[in-house]
Structures are given as structure tokens and as C-alpha cells.
Amino acid sequence: MKEKRLRNISIALLIFNCLSALWGGIGLIYDPSGEFMQMPLSFLQHSPFSNYLIPGIILLVANGILSLFIAFITIKRLLYYQYFIMAQGLILAGWLSIQIMMIREFYPPLHLPYYLTALGLVISGGLLARTQKF
């Protein structure tokens, strides 16, 4: 029962991350100026990017598509899915940390829920790995 609950929590966190990253990534690719997503280009002044196209693609792939894939393998309980859940949590935390360093601003209403999502993924994946039977 505990394993099922942890898997469901992991899947919910992965789907949340997936949907929001798909929305953000597609929005940034659609309008690399950031206007559509209400993000000024001045956020990028301390980054290697002149617009949001490349960050949008990275967001779409690393947090959107990858989270969807990991949710799928978690639903199917494929081998080592627990470690992929933890890895996605670390990818999300890394994305957020790099983003904060580049924009030089921590915005709690946006960043805090995603850091908590990353933490939830790492913890739930780790607990699932402990229940794994070889």
C-alpha cells in the first residue's frame, strides 16, 4: 500500500512538472521575446542567451517531455523507475538554480513550489527505491 501511494504521489508531481514545463517551454518557443509569457528580455542580461528560444527548448525537453516519459515508466513500473524519479527531481532543482543565478532573482511564488516539487520527487523516488525487491 505504501508503495502505491508513493508511486501516485510521484506520478502527480511528474505530471504537474510536465504540464507546467510544456506550457512554459512552448510559450517561450512560440514567442522568444518573452512577451507572451510576460517575461522581459532583461532577465537574460546575465545569461548567454539573447532571447528565450534556447531556454524554452531546454525547459520543454528537460522538464516537460522527460517528466512525461518518467511518469509513463513509473505507471508501467519499468526497471529502475525510482531512480529516474529522483533524477527528474535533481534536473528540476538544477534548472531552477541555474535560472535563479542567471536572472539574479529568487521569486518565491514561482520558485518555491517547484523546489518543493523537486524535493518531493527526490524523496518519493528514494523511498520507492528502498522498497524495491531484487
MDTraj code that builds the backbone (N, CA, C; nanometers):
import mdtraj as md
import numpy as np

residues = "MET LYS GLU LYS ARG LEU ARG ASN ILE SER ILE ALA LEU LEU ILE PHE ASN CYS LEU SER ALA LEU TRP GLY GLY ILE GLY LEU ILE TYR ASP PRO SER GLY GLU PHE MET GLN MET PRO LEU SER PHE LEU GLN HIS SER PRO PHE SER ASN TYR LEU ILE PRO GLY ILE ILE LEU LEU VAL ALA ASN GLY ILE LEU SER LEU PHE ILE ALA PHE ILE THR ILE LYS ARG LEU LEU TYR TYR GLN TYR PHE ILE MET ALA GLN GLY LEU ILE LEU ALA GLY TRP LEU SER ILE GLN ILE MET MET ILE ARG GLU PHE TYR PRO PRO LEU HIS LEU PRO TYR TYR LEU THR ALA LEU GLY LEU VAL ILE SER GLY GLY LEU LEU ALA ARG THR GLN LYS PHE".split()
xyz = np.array([
    [0.0829, -0.1204, 0.0000],
    [0.0000, 0.0000, 0.0000],
    [0.0867, 0.1259, 0.0000],
    [0.1933, 0.1268, 0.0812],
    [0.2818, 0.2427, 0.0877],
    [0.3461, 0.2692, -0.0480],
    [0.3867, 0.1607, -0.1153],
    [0.4494, 0.1767, -0.2463],
    [0.3526, 0.2400, -0.3462],
    [0.2281, 0.1959, -0.3445],
    [0.1289, 0.2503, -0.4381],
    [0.1067, 0.3999, -0.4122],
    [0.0985, 0.4368, -0.2855],
    [0.0782, 0.5780, -0.2501],
    [0.1976, 0.6628, -0.2958],
    [0.3191, 0.6123, -0.2739],
    [0.4391, 0.6844, -0.3169],
    [0.4454, 0.6965, -0.4692],
    [0.4077, 0.5911, -0.5393],
    [0.4053, 0.5977, -0.6858],
    [0.3037, 0.7009, -0.7331],
    [0.1858, 0.7034, -0.6705],
    [0.0827, 0.8007, -0.7095],
    [0.1276, 0.9443, -0.6834],
    [0.1942, 0.9663, -0.5715],
    [0.2487, 1.0992, -0.5418],
    [0.3527, 1.1364, -0.6467],
    [0.4407, 1.0429, -0.6779],
    [0.5445, 1.0676, -0.7787],
    [0.4821, 1.1005, -0.9139],
    [0.3833, 1.0238, -0.9534],
    [0.3175, 1.0468, -1.0824],
    [0.2512, 1.1843, -1.0839],
    [0.1846, 1.2203, -0.9752],
    [0.1195, 1.3527, -0.9688],
    [0.2231, 1.4646, -0.9806],
    [0.3353, 1.4515, -0.9103],
    [0.4404, 1.5538, -0.9176],
    [0.5012, 1.5601, -1.0574],
    [0.5212, 1.4445, -1.1185],
    [0.5759, 1.4405, -1.2544],
    [0.4805, 1.5047, -1.3548],
    [0.3519, 1.4768, -1.3424],
    [0.2529, 1.5352, -1.4342],
    [0.2435, 1.6861, -1.4128],
    [0.2466, 1.7307, -1.2872],
    [0.2472, 1.8746, -1.2590],
    [0.3666, 1.9417, -1.3252],
    [0.4849, 1.8835, -1.3064],
    [0.6060, 1.9386, -1.3663],
    [0.5967, 1.9353, -1.5185],
    [0.5486, 1.8248, -1.5713],
    [0.5356, 1.8089, -1.7162],
    [0.4452, 1.9164, -1.7761],
    [0.3254, 1.9300, -1.7216],
    [0.2292, 2.0235, -1.7801],
    [0.2772, 2.1681, -1.7719],
    [0.3332, 2.2054, -1.6581],
    [0.3791, 2.3437, -1.6459],
    [0.5015, 2.3691, -1.7338],
    [0.5899, 2.2699, -1.7479],
    [0.7076, 2.2865, -1.8344],
    [0.6678, 2.2871, -1.9821],
    [0.5687, 2.2073, -2.0186],
    [0.5197, 2.2102, -2.1564],
    [0.4608, 2.3471, -2.1878],
    [0.3795, 2.3986, -2.0962],
    [0.3195, 2.5314, -2.1156],
    [0.4283, 2.6380, -2.1275],
    [0.5213, 2.6386, -2.0330],
    [0.6276, 2.7388, -2.0345],
    [0.7203, 2.7238, -2.1536],
    [0.7612, 2.6016, -2.1823],
    [0.8526, 2.5780, -2.2939],
    [0.7902, 2.6151, -2.4279],
    [0.6679, 2.5716, -2.4494],
    [0.6005, 2.6044, -2.5753],
    [0.5774, 2.7548, -2.5853],
    [0.5411, 2.8182, -2.4740],
    [0.5217, 2.9633, -2.4742],
    [0.6477, 3.0401, -2.5095],
    [0.7611, 2.9944, -2.4578],
    [0.8884, 3.0615, -2.4868],
    [0.9356, 3.0347, -2.6294],
    [0.9076, 2.9159, -2.6803],
    [0.9431, 2.8841, -2.8191],
    [0.8528, 2.9613, -2.9144],
    [0.7251, 2.9680, -2.8823],
    [0.6276, 3.0401, -2.9645],
    [0.6643, 3.1878, -2.9773],
    [0.7044, 3.2478, -2.8643],
    [0.7410, 3.3895, -2.8634],
    [0.8710, 3.4073, -2.7861],
    [0.9857, 3.3914, -2.8544],
    [1.1156, 3.4008, -2.7857],
    [1.1438, 3.5377, -2.7225],
    [1.0634, 3.6376, -2.7552],
    [1.0829, 3.7683, -2.6923],
    [1.0383, 3.7663, -2.5460],
    [0.9602, 3.6649, -2.5081],
    [0.9109, 3.6543, -2.3712],
    [0.7827, 3.7296, -2.3460],
    [0.7385, 3.8075, -2.4433],
    [0.6190, 3.8905, -2.4242],
    [0.4954, 3.8048, -2.3948],
    [0.4788, 3.6959, -2.4677],
    [0.3636, 3.6080, -2.4470],
    [0.3578, 3.5561, -2.3039],
    [0.4749, 3.5245, -2.2470],
    [0.4823, 3.4719, -2.1107],
    [0.5031, 3.5835, -2.0068],
    [0.4991, 3.7075, -2.0521],
    [0.5174, 3.8249, -1.9664],
    [0.6514, 3.8199, -1.8924],
    [0.7563, 3.7855, -1.9679],
    [0.8913, 3.7800, -1.9137],
    [0.9794, 3.8747, -1.9942],
    [1.0298, 3.9793, -1.9329],
    [1.1130, 4.0748, -2.0074],
    [1.2474, 4.0138, -2.0464],
    [1.2987, 4.0569, -2.1603],
    [1.4305, 4.0103, -2.2051],
    [1.5417, 4.0532, -2.1090],
    [1.5154, 4.1535, -2.0272],
    [1.6171, 4.1986, -1.9312],
    [1.6542, 4.0885, -1.8317],
    [1.5653, 3.9901, -1.8126],
    [1.6002, 3.8758, -1.7268],
    [1.7219, 3.8015, -1.7797],
    [1.7457, 3.8102, -1.9100],
    [1.8533, 3.7345, -1.9735],
    [1.9860, 3.8102, -1.9811],
    [1.9919, 3.9311, -1.9256],
    [2.1125, 4.0126, -1.9414],
    [2.2374, 3.9491, -1.8817],
    [2.2234, 3.8621, -1.7823],
    [2.3393, 3.7951, -1.7215],
    [2.3489, 3.6494, -1.7660],
    [2.2902, 3.6202, -1.8799],
    [2.2926, 3.4837, -1.9321],
    [2.3575, 3.4844, -2.0703],
    [2.3866, 3.3675, -2.1244],
    [2.4428, 3.3631, -2.2596],
    [2.3365, 3.3735, -2.3693],
    [2.2115, 3.3971, -2.3319],
    [2.1025, 3.3967, -2.4292],
    [2.0546, 3.5380, -2.4609],
    [2.0206, 3.5607, -2.5874],
    [1.9669, 3.6908, -2.6277],
    [1.8145, 3.6892, -2.6333],
    [1.7569, 3.5694, -2.6364],
    [1.6110, 3.5554, -2.6294],
    [1.5795, 3.4227, -2.5601],
    [1.4516, 3.3894, -2.5517],
    [1.4082, 3.2734, -2.4742],
    [1.3943, 3.1442, -2.5552],
    [1.4372, 3.1430, -2.6805],
    [1.4204, 3.0236, -2.7626],
    [1.4936, 2.9028, -2.7043],
    [1.6222, 2.9139, -2.6801],
    [1.7004, 2.8007, -2.6286],
    [1.6548, 2.7620, -2.4875],
    [1.6356, 2.8580, -2.3945],
    [1.5812, 2.8181, -2.2639],
    [1.4450, 2.7485, -2.2761],
    [1.3625, 2.7932, -2.3703],
    [1.2322, 2.7296, -2.3908],
    [1.2457, 2.5856, -2.4375],
    [1.3387, 2.5625, -2.5286],
    [1.3613, 2.4260, -2.5784],
    [1.4133, 2.3369, -2.4659],
    [1.5082, 2.3892, -2.3882],
    [1.5626, 2.3113, -2.2764],
    [1.4527, 2.2804, -2.1751],
    [1.3715, 2.3789, -2.1410],
    [1.2610, 2.3587, -2.0469],
    [1.1638, 2.2537, -2.0996],
    [1.1277, 2.2657, -2.2251],
    [1.0336, 2.1722, -2.2866],
    [1.0852, 2.0279, -2.2795],
    [1.2118, 2.0093, -2.3140],
    [1.2685, 1.8741, -2.3196],
    [1.3025, 1.8217, -2.1798],
    [1.3793, 1.8993, -2.1025],
    [1.4338, 1.8504, -1.9755],
    [1.3293, 1.8349, -1.8658],
    [1.2291, 1.9208, -1.8656],
    [1.1284, 1.9125, -1.7601],
    [0.9911, 1.8725, -1.8112],
    [0.9612, 1.9011, -1.9372],
    [0.8307, 1.8649, -1.9909],
    [0.8264, 1.7230, -2.0444],
    [0.8974, 1.6991, -2.1522],
    [0.8947, 1.5678, -2.2173],
    [0.9550, 1.4602, -2.1279],
    [1.0659, 1.4922, -2.0613],
    [1.1301, 1.3935, -1.9745],
    [1.0393, 1.3548, -1.8573],
    [0.9689, 1.4518, -1.7981],
    [0.8761, 1.4193, -1.6890],
    [0.7630, 1.3300, -1.7379],
    [0.7152, 1.3558, -1.8579],
    [0.6088, 1.2722, -1.9151],
    [0.6595, 1.1292, -1.9348],
    [0.7801, 1.1154, -1.9879],
    [0.8398, 0.9837, -2.0080],
    [0.8558, 0.9104, -1.8748],
    [0.9044, 0.9810, -1.7730],
    [0.9264, 0.9177, -1.6424],
    [0.7933, 0.8826, -1.5768],
    [0.6911, 0.9654, -1.5955],
    [0.5582, 0.9302, -1.5446],
    [0.5106, 0.8008, -1.6102],
    [0.5325, 0.7876, -1.7397],
    [0.4925, 0.6671, -1.8120],
    [0.5649, 0.5437, -1.7583],
    [0.6974, 0.5525, -1.7416],
    [0.7698, 0.4344, -1.6933],
    [0.7366, 0.4046, -1.5469],
    [0.6941, 0.5081, -1.4729],
    [0.6512, 0.4861, -1.3346],
    [0.5174, 0.4135, -1.3328],
    [0.4269, 0.4545, -1.4193],
    [0.2969, 0.3862, -1.4293],
    [0.3178, 0.2398, -1.4671],
    [0.4093, 0.2147, -1.5585],
    [0.4373, 0.0783, -1.6052],
    [0.5300, 0.0007, -1.5109],
    [0.5849, 0.0696, -1.4114],
    [0.6788, 0.0116, -1.3148],
    [0.7978, -0.0539, -1.3838],
    [0.8517, 0.0152, -1.4811],
    [0.9682, -0.0372, -1.5520],
    [1.0910, -0.0338, -1.4614],
    [1.1861, -0.1159, -1.4943],
    [1.3060, -0.1321, -1.4132],
    [1.3737, 0.0023, -1.3836],
    [1.4046, 0.0241, -1.2586],
    [1.4760, 0.1430, -1.2099],
    [1.3962, 0.2732, -1.2219],
    [1.2638, 0.2657, -1.2355],
    [1.1843, 0.3886, -1.2467],
    [1.2045, 0.4803, -1.1271],
    [1.2331, 0.4217, -1.0104],
    [1.2521, 0.5022, -0.8888],
    [1.3695, 0.5990, -0.9042],
    [1.4746, 0.5534, -0.9685],
    [1.5941, 0.6353, -0.9859],
    [1.5712, 0.7449, -1.0897],
    [1.4865, 0.7151, -1.1865],
    [1.4506, 0.8182, -1.2835],
    [1.3673, 0.9280, -1.2176],
    [1.2819, 0.8907, -1.1231],
    [1.2039, 0.9907, -1.0479],
    [1.3000, 1.0833, -0.9724],
    [1.3965, 1.0237, -0.9020],
    [1.4945, 1.1052, -0.8289],
    [1.5743, 1.1937, -0.9241],
    [1.6133, 1.1384, -1.0376],
    [1.6906, 1.2159, -1.1353],
    [1.6093, 1.3354, -1.1853],
    [1.4799, 1.3161, -1.2084],
    [1.3978, 1.4283, -1.2550],
    [1.3892, 1.5371, -1.1484],
    [1.3824, 1.4971, -1.0233],
    [1.3843, 1.5958, -0.9154],
    [1.5131, 1.6765, -0.9145],
    [1.6247, 1.6091, -0.9376],
    [1.7536, 1.6787, -0.9423],
    [1.7641, 1.7679, -1.0660],
    [1.7101, 1.7228, -1.1788],
    [1.7086, 1.8055, -1.3001],
    [1.6270, 1.9311, -1.2768],
    [1.5103, 1.9157, -1.2145],
    [1.4253, 2.0322, -1.1866],
    [1.4961, 2.1290, -1.0913],
    [1.5573, 2.0770, -0.9854],
    [1.6295, 2.1635, -0.8912],
    [1.7464, 2.2334, -0.9602],
    [1.8163, 2.1615, -1.0472],
    [1.9260, 2.2220, -1.1229],
    [1.8770, 2.3316, -1.2157],
    [1.7666, 2.3052, -1.2862],
    [1.7065, 2.4058, -1.3750],
    [1.6743, 2.5330, -1.2966],
    [1.6087, 2.5162, -1.1828],
    [1.5702, 2.6314, -1.1005],
    [1.6929, 2.7077, -1.0508],
    [1.7927, 2.6362, -1.0051],
    [1.9132, 2.7009, -0.9514],
    [1.9861, 2.7798, -1.0589],
    [2.0002, 2.7219, -1.1762],
    [2.0650, 2.7926, -1.2873],
    [1.9818, 2.9135, -1.3290],
    [1.8506, 2.8963, -1.3334],
    [1.7619, 3.0072, -1.3685],
    [1.7784, 3.1241, -1.2694],
    [1.7806, 3.0928, -1.1417],
    [1.7948, 3.1970, -1.0393],
    [1.9300, 3.2661, -1.0517],
    [2.0350, 3.1902, -1.0789],
    [2.1675, 3.2515, -1.0970],
    [2.1683, 3.3440, -1.2188],
    [2.1009, 3.3043, -1.3241],
    [2.1022, 3.3851, -1.4464],
    [2.0152, 3.5099, -1.4358],
    [1.8975, 3.4965, -1.3750],
    [1.8112, 3.6157, -1.3654],
    [1.8433, 3.6976, -1.2400],
    [1.9217, 3.6360, -1.1506],
    [1.9659, 3.7021, -1.0271],
    [1.8486, 3.7484, -0.9413],
    [1.7496, 3.6609, -0.9350],
    [1.6326, 3.6912, -0.8531],
    [1.5658, 3.5607, -0.8119],
    [1.5326, 3.5518, -0.6824],
    [1.4529, 3.4400, -0.6328],
    [1.3122, 3.4927, -0.6132],
    [1.2181, 3.4357, -0.6865],
    [1.0787, 3.4793, -0.6807],
    [0.9973, 3.3686, -0.6128],
    [0.9757, 3.3806, -0.4804],
    [0.9145, 3.2705, -0.4041],
    [0.7827, 3.2153, -0.4603],
    [0.6891, 3.2995, -0.5088],
    [0.5637, 3.2396, -0.5587],
    [0.5841, 3.1443, -0.6774],
    [0.6920, 3.1628, -0.7503],
    [0.7208, 3.0743, -0.8630],
    [0.8228, 2.9668, -0.8252],
    [0.9315, 3.0062, -0.7656],
    [1.0411, 2.9128, -0.7421],
    [1.0156, 2.8149, -0.6272],
    [0.9545, 2.8600, -0.5213],
    [0.9339, 2.7739, -0.4047],
    [0.8494, 2.6499, -0.4363],
    [0.7346, 2.6631, -0.5042],
    [0.6568, 2.5408, -0.5340],
    [0.7334, 2.4396, -0.6190],
    [0.8182, 2.4896, -0.7089],
    [0.8934, 2.3972, -0.7936],
    [1.0111, 2.3345, -0.7191],
    [1.0726, 2.4087, -0.6266],
    [1.1751, 2.3467, -0.5426],
    [1.1112, 2.2384, -0.4547],
    [0.9922, 2.2659, -0.4043],
    [0.9224, 2.1648, -0.3241],
    [0.8850, 2.0440, -0.4094],
    [0.8475, 2.0680, -0.5346],
    [0.8196, 1.9583, -0.6274],
    [0.9457, 1.8754, -0.6488],
    [1.0582, 1.9424, -0.6706],
    [1.1859, 1.8715, -0.6888],
    [1.2191, 1.7888, -0.5654],
    [1.2035, 1.8475, -0.4482],
    [1.2303, 1.7761, -0.3237],
    [1.1368, 1.6557, -0.3095],
    [1.0101, 1.6754, -0.3424],
    [0.9136, 1.5657, -0.3362],
    [0.9510, 1.4514, -0.4288],
    [1.0009, 1.4844, -0.5480],
    [1.0424, 1.3805, -0.6422],
    [1.1636, 1.3037, -0.5897],
    [1.2607, 1.3745, -0.5364],
    [1.3804, 1.3080, -0.4840],
    [1.3439, 1.2177, -0.3656],
    [1.2615, 1.2689, -0.2754],
    [1.2245, 1.1903, -0.1575],
    [1.1383, 1.0708, -0.1960],
    [1.0357, 1.0926, -0.2783],
    [0.9474, 0.9807, -0.3139],
    [1.0231, 0.8752, -0.3945],
    [1.1077, 0.9183, -0.4862],
    [1.1888, 0.8223, -0.5613],
    [1.2823, 0.7441, -0.4707],
    [1.3420, 0.8135, -0.3757],
    [1.4321, 0.7463, -0.2810],
    [1.3595, 0.6463, -0.1938],
    [1.2417, 0.6830, -0.1456],
    [1.1637, 0.5896, -0.0640],
    [1.1172, 0.4701, -0.1465],
    [1.0814, 0.4950, -0.2715],
    [1.0432, 0.3842, -0.3592],
    [1.1618, 0.2911, -0.3846],
    [1.2787, 0.3486, -0.3993],
    [1.3982, 0.2669, -0.4227],
    [1.4256, 0.1767, -0.3013],
    [1.3946, 0.2253, -0.1835],
    [1.4161, 0.1449, -0.0618],
    [1.3194, 0.0284, -0.0534],
    [1.2030, 0.0413, -0.1180],
    [1.1042, -0.0676, -0.1146],
    [1.1259, -0.1676, -0.2278],
    [1.2194, -0.1392, -0.3170],
    [1.2452, -0.2237, -0.4346],
    [1.2919, -0.3624, -0.3920],
    [1.2326, -0.4622, -0.4558],
    [1.2704, -0.6012, -0.4301],
    [1.3514, -0.6528, -0.5469],
    [1.4659, -0.7060, -0.5198],
    [1.5521, -0.7585, -0.6269],
    [1.5291, -0.9070, -0.6436],
])
top = md.Topology()
chain = top.add_chain()
for i, resn in enumerate(residues, 1):
    res = top.add_residue(resn, chain, resSeq=i)
    for name in ("N", "CA", "C"):
        top.add_atom(name, md.element.get_by_symbol(name[0]), res)
traj = md.Trajectory(xyz[None], top)
